[in-house]
Amino acid sequence: MTTQFSVSGIELELFRYPSKQESNLQAWDAADEHLIKYLIDNEQASVNTAVVNDSFGALSAALLSIDPSWPLTFETDAKTSLLGASQNLSHNHLSQESVTWVNSRDEFPRGFELVLMKLPKNLNYFSHQLNRLSHVLPAGTRVLIGAKAKSINKSLLETIEKNLGTASASLTWKKTRVITCISDGKARALPKATIWSVPEFKLQISNLSNVFAANKLDIGARIMLDNMPKGNFKSIVDLGCGNGILGLHAKQVFPEAYIHFIDDSEMAVASAKENWALNQLDNPALVGEQATFAWDDCLTNMSEGFRPDLVLCNPPFHQGEAITDHIAWQMFLDAFRRLKNGGILHVVGNRHLAYHVKLQRIFKNCTTVASNGKFVILQAQKISKKAQEPEIDSSTETDAPHPQSALYGKPKA
């Protein structure tokens, strides 16, 4: 994994978050490099700047290495991005005193003279971000958007113009381009949450713009809802909760349980909280709060005494534009560390991802609960308090058997 960022005389050592993750991915891409090169080539002065979608702080660190007092507002929906940026600034001995940290729903400060932005994968969320910026940017403010050249087309430029102002793209460099948008100073209406129903489970779902499965139940969640685990569970985690659909149904199935919703996306956590209230799932027989909502990096920062007896998990296999399984590794390891003795991890995933190999290595057991042509539900149990944490070497992941192996069973018709 490359950690040395070197562009136009700027030298930094940058890590993804957490820095010891099982991933060979680097903490920046060529679009980050292009944006910094563009600023230096154009002799950009240090002005009040918003930095949006800066995955692990490469843009922010580069600006602060140019001028340690460069005034920055760092906006992100991902907790790992916020933590990663802070980690990289500290690692490179860059002060954070001039940095303001905001999430995707906080009110933007005013007075920006420049915006640096990376194009997110979710274009609905991108439009939402442009709408947010339209409320605070004076006419004439430059917004520089870094993206892969193949992602930039006439439709994207029209989207930017519709939601913020006129836009044009630079020449290609390292297969990336920089889009320059000039704010027109007109505030756009912010999009409302999308609301849809799951009638068979008597649930109403509200989704904010950066939450997976924007307007319908995804098929991975569907098979999970149809195959909830058996047991008498009292403390349940919906890990990577998204809109909270798994945790909501878990409360229906286990009305005496306390549900903990956790996600890296602040919008996801907000949606899950809204959906808990929308569906009125509190059990009147129980005292106190029956659900908690955490914007966090998996189970990293839960208290040491936190010991759930069930973790439900539908792991993502991408982070931004990167296709990766290191998030699933972390989720499974965190579940192993946190579950009480006898506790269960209940996982759904695409068959080809071979999650049974990971679970077998971590928990030393894995059972197939259900499967169809595309998805499989797996269950692993923590069988000993004294179990030694496995040594995970991602280089051996290619040892995984074919997904049609005996452990998965035959697909159901």
C-alpha positions in Angstrom: 0.0 0.0 0.0 1.4 3.4 -1.0 1.3 6.0 1.8 3.6 8.7 0.3 1.6 11.5 -1.3 3.8 13.7 -3.5 2.4 16.4 -5.7 4.0 19.7 -6.9 6.6 19.7 -4.1 4.1 18.7 -1.4 5.2 15.6 0.5 2.9 13.8 3.0 2.4 10.4 4.5 -1.3 9.5 4.4 -3.3 6.5 5.7 -6.8 5.3 5.3 -8.8 5.0 8.5 -8.2 2.9 10.6 -4.5 3.0 9.7 -4.1 -0.7 10.4 -7.0 -1.9 8.2 -6.8 -5.0 6.1 -6.7 -3.1 2.8 -4.1 -2.4 0.1 -6.0 0.8 -0.9 -4.3 4.2 -0.6 -5.8 7.2 1.2 -6.2 9.4 -1.9 -6.6 9.2 -5.7 -5.4 11.0 -8.8 -8.3 13.4 -8.6 -7.0 14.6 -5.2 -3.6 15.1 -6.9 -5.1 17.0 -9.8 -7.0 19.4 -7.6 -3.8 20.3 -5.6 -1.7 20.6 -8.8 -4.4 22.8 -10.3 -4.4 25.1 -7.2 -0.6 25.4 -7.2 -0.3 25.9 -10.9 -2.8 28.8 -10.6 -1.1 30.2 -7.5 -4.2 30.0 -5.3 -4.0 32.2 -2.2 -5.1 30.8 1.2 -8.7 32.0 1.4 -11.7 30.8 3.4 -12.2 27.3 1.8 -14.8 24.6 2.1 -13.4 21.1 1.5 -16.2 18.6 0.7 -15.9 14.8 0.3 -12.2 14.8 1.2 -12.0 11.0 1.8 -9.2 10.8 4.4 -7.9 14.4 4.4 -5.5 14.5 1.5 -6.9 17.8 0.2 -7.0 19.4 3.7 -3.5 18.2 4.6 -2.1 19.5 1.3 -3.6 23.0 1.8 -2.4 23.2 5.4 1.1 22.1 4.3 1.1 25.1 1.9 -0.2 27.5 4.7 -0.6 26.1 8.2 -3.3 28.8 8.9 -5.3 28.2 5.8 -9.0 28.5 7.0 -10.8 25.3 6.2 -14.3 23.9 6.7 -14.2 20.1 6.3 -17.6 18.6 5.4 -18.4 14.9 5.2 -21.1 12.4 5.8 -18.6 9.6 6.7 -17.3 9.3 10.2 -14.2 7.4 8.8 -13.4 10.4 6.6 -13.6 12.7 9.6 -11.5 10.5 11.8 -9.1 9.7 8.9 -8.5 13.4 8.1 -7.9 14.2 11.7 -5.5 11.3 12.0 -3.5 12.3 8.9 -3.3 16.0 10.0 -1.9 14.9 13.3 0.5 12.3 11.7 1.9 15.0 9.5 2.2 17.5 12.4 -0.3 19.9 10.9 -2.4 22.0 13.2 -6.2 21.6 13.2 -6.8 25.0 14.8 -7.9 26.6 11.5 -10.2 23.6 10.6 -14.0 23.6 11.3 -15.6 20.2 11.1 -19.2 19.8 9.9 -21.3 16.8 8.9 -23.7 16.4 5.9 -26.6 17.9 7.8 -25.0 20.7 9.8 -25.6 24.2 8.7 -22.7 25.4 6.5 -20.9 28.5 7.7 -20.9 31.5 5.3 -18.1 33.5 3.8 -16.5 30.9 1.6 -14.3 32.2 -1.2 -13.4 28.8 -2.6 -14.8 25.2 -2.5 -12.8 22.1 -3.2 -14.9 19.0 -3.8 -14.6 15.4 -4.8 -17.4 13.9 -6.9 -19.2 11.3 -4.8 -20.5 8.0 -6.2 -24.1 8.9 -5.3 -25.2 11.6 -7.7 -28.5 12.2 -5.8 -26.3 13.1 -2.8 -24.1 15.2 -5.0 -27.1 17.2 -6.1 -28.1 17.6 -2.4 -24.6 18.9 -1.6 -24.8 21.4 -4.4 -28.2 22.6 -3.1 -26.6 23.1 0.3 -23.8 25.1 -1.1 -26.2 27.3 -3.1 -27.6 28.6 0.3 -24.2 30.0 1.4 -22.1 30.8 -1.7 -22.2 34.4 -3.1 -22.5 34.8 -6.8 -19.1 34.3 -8.5 -17.7 31.8 -5.9 -15.5 29.2 -7.6 -16.2 25.5 -6.9 -13.6 23.1 -8.1 -14.7 19.5 -8.4 -12.2 16.6 -8.9 -13.4 13.5 -10.7 -12.4 10.6 -13.0 -12.5 11.8 -16.6 -14.9 8.9 -17.5 -17.4 10.2 -14.9 -17.7 13.6 -16.5 -20.2 14.1 -19.2 -22.8 16.6 -20.5 -25.5 15.3 -18.1 -23.2 15.8 -15.1 -22.3 19.4 -16.1 -26.1 20.1 -16.6 -26.8 18.7 -13.1 -24.2 21.1 -11.7 -25.6 24.1 -13.5 -29.1 23.2 -12.4 -28.1 23.0 -8.8 -25.4 25.6 -8.4 -24.1 27.4 -11.4 -22.4 27.1 -14.8 -19.7 24.5 -15.1 -16.8 23.5 -17.5 -14.2 20.8 -17.3 -10.4 21.0 -17.6 -8.2 18.9 -19.8 -7.5 15.4 -18.7 -4.5 14.6 -16.4 -3.9 11.1 -15.0 -7.3 10.1 -16.3 -9.0 12.9 -14.1 -10.4 16.3 -14.8 -11.2 19.3 -12.7 -14.7 20.9 -13.1 -14.9 24.6 -12.4 -18.4 25.7 -11.4 -19.2 29.4 -10.8 -21.9 29.9 -8.2 -24.9 31.9 -9.5 -25.9 33.0 -6.0 -29.4 31.5 -6.2 -30.5 29.4 -3.3 -32.2 26.1 -4.3 -34.7 24.1 -2.2 -33.2 21.3 -0.2 -34.5 17.9 -1.2 -36.9 16.2 1.3 -36.4 12.6 2.6 -37.9 9.9 0.4 -40.7 8.0 2.2 -41.8 4.5 1.2 -43.5 1.6 2.8 -42.8 -2.1 3.4 -46.4 -3.3 3.9 -45.7 -6.9 4.6 -43.7 -5.8 7.7 -46.0 -2.9 8.5 -43.1 -0.4 8.3 -42.7 3.1 6.9 -39.2 4.0 5.8 -37.7 7.5 5.4 -34.4 7.8 3.5 -32.1 10.9 3.3 -30.2 11.4 0.1 -27.0 9.5 0.9 -28.6 6.4 2.4 -28.5 3.1 0.5 -31.7 1.8 -1.1 -33.2 5.2 -1.7 -36.8 4.2 -2.4 -37.3 0.5 -2.1 -36.3 -2.5 -0.1 -33.0 -4.0 -1.4 -32.9 -7.7 -2.1 -30.2 -8.4 0.4 -32.2 -6.9 3.2 -35.3 -8.8 1.9 -33.8 -12.2 2.4 -32.5 -11.1 5.8 -35.9 -9.9 7.0 -37.4 -13.2 5.9 -34.8 -15.2 7.9 -34.2 -13.5 11.2 -32.3 -15.6 13.8 -33.9 -17.7 16.4 -33.3 -17.0 20.1 -34.1 -14.8 23.1 -32.1 -11.7 22.3 -32.0 -8.7 24.6 -29.3 -6.5 23.1 -29.1 -6.3 19.3 -26.8 -4.3 17.0 -27.8 -3.3 13.5 -24.3 -2.8 12.3 -24.0 -0.6 9.2 -27.7 0.1 9.7 -28.5 2.3 6.7 -32.1 3.3 7.1 -32.4 0.8 10.0 -34.7 -1.7 8.4 -33.1 -4.7 10.0 -33.0 -3.2 13.5 -36.7 -2.1 13.1 -37.8 -5.6 12.2 -35.6 -7.0 14.9 -37.6 -5.0 17.4 -40.8 -6.4 16.0 -39.5 -9.9 16.4 -37.9 -9.4 19.8 -40.0 -6.7 21.5 -38.0 -7.0 24.8 -34.7 -6.2 23.1 -32.8 -2.9 23.0 -31.6 -2.0 19.5 -28.3 -0.2 18.7 -28.1 1.4 15.3 -24.6 2.1 14.1 -23.4 3.5 10.7 -20.5 5.3 9.2 -23.0 7.6 7.4 -24.4 10.4 9.5 -27.4 10.6 7.1 -28.0 6.9 7.6 -28.0 7.2 11.4 -30.4 10.2 11.2 -32.7 8.2 8.9 -32.7 5.2 11.3 -33.6 7.5 14.2 -36.4 9.0 12.2 -37.7 5.6 11.2 -37.7 4.4 14.8 -39.9 7.3 15.7 -42.0 7.0 12.6 -42.9 3.4 13.3 -43.5 3.9 17.1 -41.6 0.7 18.1 -41.0 1.5 21.8 -42.4 -1.3 24.0 -44.5 0.2 26.8 -43.5 -2.6 29.1 -39.9 -1.5 29.1 -38.4 1.4 31.0 -36.0 4.0 29.5 -34.7 4.3 26.0 -35.0 1.2 23.8 -32.8 2.3 20.9 -29.5 4.1 20.6 -28.1 5.7 17.4 -24.3 6.1 16.8 -22.4 7.8 14.0 -19.3 5.7 14.3 -16.6 3.6 12.7 -18.2 0.1 13.2 -17.9 -0.8 16.9 -14.6 0.9 17.5 -15.7 3.4 20.1 -18.3 1.5 22.0 -17.7 1.2 25.8 -15.7 -1.8 27.0 -18.8 -3.1 28.9 -21.0 -3.1 25.8 -21.8 -6.8 25.2 -24.6 -7.4 22.7 -26.0 -10.9 22.2 -26.9 -10.4 18.5 -25.3 -8.4 15.7 -27.2 -8.1 12.4 -25.0 -7.1 9.5 -25.4 -6.4 5.7 -21.8 -5.3 5.0 -21.0 -2.8 2.2 -18.4 -4.0 -0.3 -17.4 -0.6 -1.5 -16.1 2.6 0.1 -16.7 5.6 -2.2 -15.4 4.5 -5.6 -13.3 1.7 -4.2 -14.4 -1.9 -4.3 -13.2 -3.5 -1.1 -14.0 -6.1 1.5 -11.9 -4.6 4.4 -15.1 -3.1 5.9 -16.6 -6.5 6.1 -13.4 -7.7 7.8 -13.6 -4.9 10.4 -17.3 -5.5 11.0 -16.8 -9.2 11.6 -13.8 -8.6 13.8 -15.5 -5.9 15.8 -18.5 -8.2 16.3 -16.2 -11.0 17.5 -14.6 -8.7 20.0 -17.8 -7.2 21.4 -20.3 -10.1 21.4 -20.9 -11.7 24.7 -20.0 -15.4 25.1 -22.6 -17.3 23.1 -23.6 -14.2 21.1 -24.4 -14.5 17.4 -23.3 -12.6 14.3 -26.0 -12.9 11.6 -24.8 -11.8 8.1 -26.2 -11.4 4.6 -24.0 -11.0 1.6 -23.6 -11.8 -2.1 -22.6 -15.5 -2.6 -19.5 -14.6 -4.6 -18.0 -12.6 -1.6 -17.4 -15.8 0.3 -18.0 -14.4 3.7 -18.1 -17.9 5.2 -14.3 -18.0 4.8 -13.8 -14.9 6.9 -16.3 -16.0 9.5 -14.7 -19.4 9.8 -11.3 -17.9 10.4 -12.5 -15.4 13.0 -15.2 -17.3 14.9 -13.9 -20.9 14.1 -17.5 -21.7 13.1 -20.0 -20.7 10.4 -23.5 -22.0 9.5 -25.6 -21.4 6.4 -29.0 -20.2 7.5 -30.6 -19.5 4.0 -29.5 -18.9 0.5 -30.8 -18.2 -3.0 -29.2 -17.7 -6.4 -27.5 -14.4 -5.4 -27.4 -14.1 -1.6 -26.5 -16.2 1.4 -27.3 -15.7 5.1 -24.5 -16.9 7.4 -24.4 -17.2 11.2 -21.3 -17.4 13.5 -21.3 -17.8 17.2 -18.7 -16.5 19.8 -18.1 -19.7 21.7 -15.4 -18.7 24.2 -14.7 -15.6 26.3 -11.0 -16.6 26.1 -10.9 -17.1 22.3 -7.8 -15.6 20.9 -8.3 -12.9 18.3 -7.3 -14.4 14.9 -4.4 -13.0 12.9 -5.9 -11.7 9.7 -3.8 -11.7 6.6 -5.7 -10.3 3.6 -3.2 -11.7 1.2 -4.7 -15.2 1.8 -8.2 -14.2 0.8 -7.7 -15.7 -2.6 -7.8 -19.1 -0.8 -11.7 -18.8 -0.7 -13.5 -21.8 -2.3 -15.9 -21.3 -5.1 -19.1 -19.7 -3.8 -21.1 -22.7 -4.9 -19.2 -24.8 -2.3 -20.9 -27.3 0.0 -20.9 -24.8 2.9 -23.4 -22.6 1.0 -25.7 -25.4 0.0 -27.7 -25.4 -3.2 -29.4 -22.2 -4.2 -33.1 -22.2 -3.5 -35.4 -21.9 -6.5 
